[in-house]
Amino acid sequence: MDTVISLLELFLYIVAILALSMSVTWAVVKVSPSESAKQQRAQTDAKTKS
C-alpha cells in the first residue's frame, strides 16, 4: 500500500510541474509581443508621425 501511495504522489508531483510550466509558458506568450507585432507597431508609429 505504501508503494501505491508513493507512486500516486510521484504522479501528482509530475502533473503539478507540468501544469506550472504550461501556465508560465502561456503567460510569457501572452505578455511578450511577437516580432511581427513589433514590426506592425513600428510601422503604425511611423505613419502617425509623418
N, C-alpha and C positions, 0 to 999 in steps of 0.2 A: 504494500500500500504506500509505503514511503517513496518508492521509486516512481509510482504513478503521480504522486503529488509533485515530486521534483521535476518530472517531465512536463507537467502542466505549468509549473512556474517558469520553466525554461521557455516553453511555447509562448506564454503571456509576455515574457520579457522581450522575446524576438518581435512579437506583434507590436509592443509598445515602442520599440526602437524604430521599426519600420513606419509606424504612424507619425512619430516625431520627425523623421527625416522627410516624409512626404509633405507634412504641413510646413516645414521650413522651406522646402523647395517651392511649394505653391506660393508662399508669402514672398519669396525672393523674386519669382517670376512676375507676380502681380505688382510689386513695388518698383522694381527696376525696369525702365522702359527699354524696348529693343532698339537696335541700331536703326532700323527703318523709321521708327517713331521719332528718334532724334533727328534724322535727316529731314523728315516731314516738318518737324517743329522749326528747324533751322530755315527751311525754305519759306515757311509761313512768316517767320520773323523778318526775313529779308524782304519779302513782298510788302509787309506793312511798314517797314522803314523807308522804302523808296516811294 
